[in-house]
Amino acid sequence: MTTVATILANRVQVMPGTQAVCQLEIRNEGSIVESYQLDVVGPAAGWASVEPPAVSLVPGDSAVVSVTFHPPRASGARAGEVPFGVRVAPSNNPELGVVPEGVIELMPFTDTAAELRPQTSVGRSRARHELAVDNRGNVPTQVQIEASDPDDLLVITAAPAVFDIGSDQARFATLNVKHRKRLWRGQPETRRFRVTVHTADGPPIALDAATVQQPVMSRAAIRALAALVLLAIAGLALWFGPVKGAISAAAKEAVGQQSVIAQKNASSDTPIASPEPSASTEPTPSATPGNPVIATPAAKVTVPLRFRLGVNASNGASRGSQQLRAPASNTLVLTDFFVQNPQGDEGQLDIVVNGQVIYVYQLKNFRNDEFHLLSPIEISGNQSIFVRTTCVKAGAPLPGAGANVCREGLLVTGYQRPKG
């Protein structure tokens, strides 16, 4: 063997995001001048380099080069031992090359992120949030969820409250929020609370959120009830006023006419025929000052609306769903959205209303998201709503479905009403 190469320290420790250096000694024990090409082989080759990458040595001479390792601070650089080799290839005799081997130990690190959706929920007695926790570290970690509100007006439970997350994985938990007391009437009230995500090795993550408690009796319901009471009072007043008076007068007049006819029949030798009875004994209202006719306008009827917009897109593709358009004579009023990501796809979901993107969702952060619109969206004329999916990475396919296809859906609820 004419080439001898030795790693001076064949075990190196390095923290991802930093760098570590070991040295390699090369000796030419041949009889001619030799040039050597140097590179790192093995799993660490993508984040290792040799400086200088080539050396020339005369017979009996030696040189020392530096091998630098700079693994990225990412979940792909898993903690543990990673073998490597440095290939020393002579230019004149490549078949006599050598590959000394060593081990680099990647140190563990944690990097946890969390997101709460929606940040503000709405409900009369209960509400729900979804918490997404993402482990970007290179080792598994355990997560514990705690929640509290400063005024002690809420009961908040997490399901699950404690769970493990593998490296480069995400887990989801549901937060159920319950109001301790009902709000019967008045203005909606906002209750603020905080969710804290504790990890085994990193600092806690604090997320602020809120829930809006709606009154049981809204202003619209109170106004409708008051209108019904007023309508009932007006009906009673009308009955005991002109209508009842007109009916009583008509009845008295009919009785008087019958009495006159009876007296004439009793005093006359020729019988007098009584008038034919009318087809109806009920008096017909007339448009006179004593008997007004009240016309009731036709009520405008609203029809509940429930529609699902589904869209499938292959990996690396962007695709839109069918469009939900408003009928010519009606206006669509959208009050609630429910976004569905059943496979856990990665990518982006856009909700487009009247040609404008109003909501953007990052798919990897949630599976399902229910959103109540505080200000309903109205669609009329030739306007429409649809969803568009940009698929980056499809999740595990649903039973019976093909792979490498993102499948998202948007459930829209509300009502439609006539224009005008």
C-alpha positions as CSV (number, residue, x, y, z in Angstrom):
1,M,0.0,0.0,0.0
2,T,1.4,3.3,-1.1
3,T,-1.2,5.6,0.6
4,V,-1.8,5.8,4.3
5,A,-4.6,7.9,5.8
6,T,-5.6,8.2,9.4
7,I,-8.4,10.2,11.1
8,L,-6.7,11.7,14.2
9,A,-9.9,11.8,16.2
10,N,-12.4,9.3,14.8
11,R,-15.3,10.3,17.1
12,V,-16.7,13.8,17.0
13,Q,-19.6,15.5,18.8
14,V,-21.6,18.3,17.2
15,M,-24.8,20.2,18.0
16,P,-27.0,20.7,14.9
17,G,-26.8,24.3,13.8
18,T,-23.1,24.5,14.8
19,Q,-20.0,22.9,13.4
20,A,-17.2,20.6,14.5
21,V,-13.8,19.8,12.9
22,C,-11.6,16.7,12.9
23,Q,-8.2,16.2,11.2
24,L,-7.1,13.6,8.7
25,E,-3.4,12.8,8.1
26,I,-2.3,11.5,4.6
27,R,1.1,10.0,3.9
28,N,2.7,9.1,0.5
29,E,4.7,5.9,1.0
30,G,5.0,5.3,-2.8
31,S,7.9,6.0,-5.1
32,I,6.4,8.8,-7.2
33,V,4.8,12.2,-6.6
34,E,1.1,11.6,-6.0
35,S,-2.0,13.9,-6.0
36,Y,-5.0,13.0,-3.8
37,Q,-8.7,13.9,-4.2
38,L,-10.5,14.1,-0.9
39,D,-14.3,13.9,-0.1
40,V,-16.7,12.7,2.6
41,V,-18.9,9.6,2.0
42,G,-21.8,8.2,4.0
43,P,-24.9,9.7,5.6
44,A,-23.0,12.8,6.7
45,A,-21.7,13.7,3.2
46,G,-24.5,16.3,2.7
47,W,-23.3,18.5,5.5
48,A,-19.5,17.8,5.6
49,S,-16.5,19.2,3.7
50,V,-12.7,18.7,3.4
51,E,-10.3,21.6,3.3
52,P,-8.3,21.5,1.1
53,P,-10.2,19.1,-1.2
54,A,-6.9,18.0,-2.9
55,V,-3.2,17.6,-1.9
56,S,0.0,16.6,-3.7
57,L,2.8,14.8,-1.8
58,V,6.3,13.7,-2.8
59,P,7.4,10.2,-1.7
60,G,7.8,9.9,2.1
61,D,6.0,13.2,2.7
62,S,2.7,13.7,4.7
63,A,0.0,16.4,5.1
64,V,-2.9,17.1,7.5
65,V,-6.3,18.3,6.2
66,S,-9.4,19.4,8.1
67,V,-12.8,17.7,7.9
68,T,-15.6,20.1,8.9
69,F,-19.1,18.9,9.9
70,H,-22.0,21.5,9.9
71,P,-25.3,19.7,10.3
72,P,-28.5,21.9,10.0
73,R,-30.6,22.6,13.0
74,A,-33.5,20.7,11.6
75,S,-35.5,17.6,12.6
76,G,-33.9,15.7,9.7
77,A,-30.6,15.7,11.6
78,R,-31.7,13.0,14.1
79,A,-29.9,12.7,17.4
80,G,-27.5,9.8,17.6
81,E,-24.4,8.3,16.0
82,V,-23.8,8.9,12.3
83,P,-20.9,6.9,10.6
84,F,-18.8,8.7,8.0
85,G,-15.8,8.0,5.8
86,V,-13.2,10.2,4.1
87,R,-12.3,8.9,0.6
88,V,-8.6,9.4,-0.3
89,A,-8.2,8.7,-4.1
90,P,-4.7,8.9,-5.7
91,S,-4.8,10.3,-9.2
92,N,-2.1,8.0,-10.6
93,N,-3.3,4.8,-8.8
94,P,-7.0,5.3,-8.0
95,E,-7.3,1.5,-7.3
96,L,-5.0,2.1,-4.3
97,G,-7.3,4.6,-2.6
98,V,-8.3,4.3,1.1
99,V,-11.4,5.3,3.1
100,P,-10.6,5.8,6.8
101,E,-13.9,5.8,8.9
102,G,-15.2,7.6,11.9
103,V,-18.3,8.4,13.9
104,I,-20.0,11.8,14.4
105,E,-22.5,12.1,17.3
106,L,-25.3,14.5,16.7
107,M,-26.4,16.1,20.0
108,P,-30.2,16.3,20.8
109,F,-32.1,19.6,20.6
110,T,-35.8,20.5,21.0
111,D,-37.8,23.0,19.0
112,T,-41.6,23.0,19.6
113,A,-44.2,25.3,18.1
114,A,-48.0,25.5,18.8
115,E,-51.0,27.2,17.2
116,L,-54.6,27.6,18.5
117,R,-57.5,27.8,16.0
118,P,-59.7,29.7,16.1
119,Q,-58.2,32.3,18.3
120,T,-61.7,33.6,19.2
121,S,-64.7,31.3,19.4
122,V,-68.4,32.1,19.8
123,G,-71.2,30.3,21.6
124,R,-74.0,30.6,24.2
125,S,-72.8,28.0,26.7
126,R,-69.9,26.1,25.0
127,A,-67.2,26.6,22.4
128,R,-64.4,24.5,21.0
129,H,-60.8,25.3,19.9
130,E,-58.2,23.1,18.2
131,L,-54.5,23.1,19.3
132,A,-51.8,22.0,16.9
133,V,-48.4,21.2,18.4
134,D,-45.4,20.7,16.0
135,N,-42.1,19.0,17.1
136,R,-39.3,20.5,15.0
137,G,-36.6,19.0,17.1
138,N,-34.5,15.9,16.4
139,V,-35.7,13.9,19.4
140,P,-39.2,12.9,20.6
141,T,-40.7,15.0,23.3
142,Q,-43.7,14.9,25.7
143,V,-46.3,17.7,25.8
144,Q,-48.6,18.7,28.6
145,I,-51.5,21.2,28.1
146,E,-52.8,23.5,30.8
147,A,-55.5,26.3,30.4
148,S,-56.7,29.0,32.8
149,D,-58.8,32.2,32.7
150,P,-58.1,35.1,35.1
151,D,-61.8,35.6,36.1
152,D,-62.6,31.9,36.8
153,L,-65.7,32.1,34.5
154,L,-64.7,29.2,32.3
155,V,-64.2,25.5,32.6
156,I,-61.5,24.5,30.0
157,T,-60.5,20.8,29.4
158,A,-58.0,19.5,26.9
159,A,-58.3,16.1,25.1
160,P,-55.7,14.7,25.3
161,A,-54.0,16.8,28.0
162,V,-50.7,14.8,27.9
163,F,-49.2,13.2,24.8
164,D,-45.9,12.3,23.1
165,I,-44.7,13.7,19.7
166,G,-42.1,12.2,17.6
167,S,-39.4,14.2,15.8
168,D,-40.7,16.0,12.7
169,Q,-44.3,15.2,13.7
170,A,-47.5,17.2,14.7
171,R,-50.2,16.3,17.1
172,F,-53.6,17.8,17.7
173,A,-55.7,18.4,20.8
174,T,-59.2,19.7,21.3
175,L,-60.0,22.4,23.9
176,N,-63.6,22.3,25.1
177,V,-64.6,25.6,26.7
178,K,-67.7,25.8,28.9
179,H,-69.2,29.0,30.5
180,R,-69.9,28.6,34.2
181,K,-73.1,30.8,34.0
182,R,-75.5,31.5,31.2
183,L,-76.0,35.0,29.8
184,W,-79.7,35.4,29.4
185,R,-79.9,38.8,27.8
186,G,-77.9,41.9,27.0
187,Q,-74.7,42.4,25.0
188,P,-72.3,39.5,24.1
189,E,-69.4,39.3,26.6
190,T,-65.8,38.3,25.8
191,R,-64.0,35.9,28.1
192,R,-60.2,35.7,27.7
193,F,-58.1,32.7,28.7
194,R,-54.6,31.4,28.2
195,V,-53.3,28.0,27.0
196,T,-49.8,26.9,28.1
197,V,-48.0,24.1,26.3
198,H,-45.3,22.5,28.5
199,T,-42.5,20.4,26.9
200,A,-40.0,18.0,28.5
201,D,-36.9,20.0,27.6
202,G,-37.9,23.4,26.2
203,P,-39.5,26.5,27.6
204,P,-43.3,26.6,27.9
205,I,-45.4,28.1,25.1
206,A,-48.2,30.6,26.1
207,L,-51.1,31.2,23.7
208,D,-53.8,33.8,24.4
209,A,-57.3,33.2,23.2
210,A,-60.9,34.3,23.8
211,T,-64.5,33.1,23.6
212,V,-67.5,35.4,23.1
213,Q,-70.6,34.3,25.0
214,Q,-73.8,35.1,23.2
215,P,-77.0,35.9,25.3
216,V,-79.7,33.3,25.3
217,M,-82.3,35.9,24.4
218,S,-80.8,38.1,21.6
219,R,-81.9,41.5,20.7
220,A,-83.6,40.2,17.6
221,A,-85.6,37.6,19.6
222,I,-86.7,40.2,22.2
223,R,-87.8,42.6,19.4
224,A,-89.7,39.7,17.7
225,L,-91.4,38.8,21.0
226,A,-92.3,42.4,21.6
227,A,-93.8,42.7,18.1
228,L,-95.9,39.6,18.7
229,V,-97.2,41.1,22.0
230,L,-98.1,44.3,20.3
231,L,-99.8,42.5,17.4
232,A,-101.9,40.5,19.9
233,I,-102.9,43.7,21.7
234,A,-103.8,45.3,18.4
235,G,-105.9,42.3,17.5
236,L,-107.8,42.4,20.8
237,A,-108.4,46.2,20.4
238,L,-109.7,45.7,16.9
239,W,-112.0,42.9,18.0
240,F,-113.5,44.8,20.9
241,G,-113.7,48.0,18.9
242,P,-115.0,48.4,15.3
243,V,-115.3,44.8,14.3
244,K,-117.3,43.6,17.3
245,G,-119.5,46.8,17.1
246,A,-120.2,46.2,13.4
247,I,-121.2,42.5,14.0
248,S,-123.4,43.5,16.9
249,A,-125.2,46.2,14.9
250,A,-125.7,43.9,11.9
251,A,-127.2,41.2,14.3
252,K,-129.6,43.7,15.9
253,E,-130.7,44.9,12.5
254,A,-131.4,41.4,11.3
255,V,-133.5,40.7,14.4
256,G,-135.5,43.9,13.9
257,Q,-136.3,42.9,10.3
258,Q,-137.6,39.5,11.4
259,S,-139.8,41.1,14.1
260,V,-141.4,43.5,11.5
261,I,-142.1,40.6,9.1
262,A,-143.7,38.6,11.9
263,Q,-146.0,41.4,12.9
264,K,-147.1,42.0,9.3
265,N,-147.9,38.3,8.8
266,A,-150.0,38.3,12.0
267,S,-152.1,41.3,10.9
268,S,-152.6,40.4,7.2
269,D,-154.9,37.9,5.6
270,T,-152.4,37.2,2.7
271,P,-149.4,35.4,3.9
272,I,-146.2,37.2,3.2
273,A,-143.1,35.1,2.4
274,S,-140.1,35.5,4.6
275,P,-136.9,36.5,3.0
276,E,-134.6,33.7,2.0
277,P,-131.9,33.1,4.5
278,S,-128.4,34.2,3.4
279,A,-125.7,31.7,2.6
280,S,-123.6,32.9,5.4
281,T,-124.5,34.2,8.9
282,E,-121.2,36.0,9.2
283,P,-121.2,39.7,8.3
284,T,-118.8,40.6,5.4
285,P,-116.4,43.4,6.4
286,S,-116.8,46.5,4.2
287,A,-114.5,49.4,3.5
288,T,-116.6,51.9,5.5
289,P,-115.4,54.0,8.5
290,G,-117.3,51.8,10.9
291,N,-115.9,48.5,9.6
292,P,-112.3,48.9,8.2
293,V,-110.6,46.2,6.3
294,I,-107.0,45.5,7.5
295,A,-104.6,44.0,4.9
296,T,-101.6,41.8,6.1
297,P,-98.5,42.1,4.0
298,A,-96.9,38.8,2.8
299,A,-93.9,37.8,4.9
300,K,-90.4,37.4,3.4
301,V,-89.4,33.8,3.8
302,T,-85.8,32.7,4.5
303,V,-84.6,29.3,3.5
304,P,-81.8,27.5,5.4
305,L,-78.6,26.9,3.3
306,R,-76.1,24.0,3.8
307,F,-73.6,23.3,1.1
308,R,-70.2,21.5,0.8
309,L,-67.4,22.5,-1.5
310,G,-65.0,19.7,-2.1
311,V,-61.7,19.8,-4.0
312,N,-58.9,17.3,-4.8
313,A,-55.4,18.2,-6.0
314,S,-52.4,16.1,-6.7
315,N,-49.0,16.7,-5.1
316,G,-47.5,19.9,-6.4
317,A,-50.7,21.0,-8.1
318,S,-53.3,23.8,-7.3
319,R,-56.9,23.3,-8.0
320,G,-60.2,25.0,-7.3
321,S,-63.6,23.5,-6.4
322,Q,-67.0,24.1,-8.0
323,Q,-68.5,27.5,-7.4
324,L,-71.6,28.2,-5.2
325,R,-73.5,31.0,-6.9
326,A,-76.4,33.1,-5.7
327,P,-79.8,32.7,-7.5
328,A,-80.9,35.8,-9.5
329,S,-83.8,36.6,-7.1
330,N,-82.2,35.6,-3.8
331,T,-79.2,36.7,-1.6
332,L,-77.0,34.0,0.1
333,V,-76.1,34.9,3.7
334,L,-73.1,32.8,4.9
335,T,-72.8,32.5,8.8
336,D,-70.6,29.5,9.4
337,F,-67.6,27.7,7.9
338,F,-66.3,24.2,8.7
339,V,-62.9,23.4,7.0
340,Q,-62.1,19.7,6.6
341,N,-58.6,18.2,6.2
342,P,-59.3,14.5,7.0
343,Q,-55.9,13.2,5.6
344,G,-53.7,15.7,7.4
345,D,-52.4,17.1,4.1
346,E,-49.8,19.8,3.8
347,G,-50.3,22.8,1.7
348,Q,-52.6,25.8,1.5
349,L,-56.4,26.2,1.4
350,D,-57.9,29.5,0.1
351,I,-61.5,30.6,0.6
352,V,-62.4,32.9,-2.4
353,V,-65.5,35.1,-2.2
354,N,-66.5,37.3,-5.1
355,G,-63.0,36.9,-6.7
356,Q,-61.1,37.9,-3.5
357,V,-59.3,35.5,-1.1
358,I,-60.8,36.2,2.4
359,Y,-59.2,33.3,4.4
360,V,-56.0,31.4,4.0
361,Y,-55.4,28.1,5.9
362,Q,-52.1,26.3,6.3
363,L,-53.2,22.7,6.1
364,K,-50.5,21.1,8.2
365,N,-51.7,23.0,11.3
366,F,-55.2,21.4,11.6
367,R,-57.5,18.6,10.6
368,N,-60.9,20.3,11.2
369,D,-61.7,24.0,11.9
370,E,-65.1,25.4,12.7
371,F,-65.4,29.2,12.3
372,H,-68.5,31.3,13.1
373,L,-68.7,34.6,11.2
374,L,-69.4,37.5,13.5
375,S,-70.3,39.5,10.4
376,P,-72.1,37.2,7.9
377,I,-71.0,37.3,4.2
378,E,-73.7,38.2,1.7
379,I,-73.5,36.9,-1.9
380,S,-76.0,38.2,-4.6
381,G,-76.3,38.8,-8.3
382,N,-73.6,36.9,-10.3
383,Q,-71.3,36.6,-7.2
384,S,-69.9,33.3,-5.9
385,I,-67.8,31.4,-3.4
386,F,-65.3,28.5,-3.9
387,V,-62.2,27.0,-2.4
388,R,-58.7,26.5,-3.9
389,T,-56.2,23.9,-2.7
390,T,-52.4,24.1,-3.3
391,C,-51.2,20.6,-2.5
392,V,-47.6,20.3,-1.2
393,K,-47.7,16.9,0.4
394,A,-50.7,14.6,0.6
395,G,-51.3,12.8,3.9
396,A,-52.3,9.2,4.5
397,P,-55.1,8.4,2.0
398,L,-58.6,7.7,3.1
399,P,-59.9,4.1,2.9
400,G,-60.5,3.2,-0.7
401,A,-58.9,6.5,-2.1
402,G,-55.8,6.9,-4.2
403,A,-52.5,8.1,-2.8
404,N,-50.6,11.4,-3.4
405,V,-53.9,13.4,-3.6
406,C,-54.9,16.2,-1.2
407,R,-58.6,16.1,-0.3
408,E,-60.1,19.1,1.4
409,G,-63.7,20.3,1.9
410,L,-65.5,23.4,3.1
411,L,-69.0,23.1,4.7
412,V,-70.9,26.4,4.3
413,T,-74.1,27.0,6.3
414,G,-76.4,30.0,6.5
415,Y,-79.6,31.0,4.7
416,Q,-81.0,32.6,1.6
417,R,-83.5,35.4,1.5
418,P,-85.4,37.2,-1.3
419,K,-83.9,40.4,-2.6
420,G,-85.5,43.7,-1.8
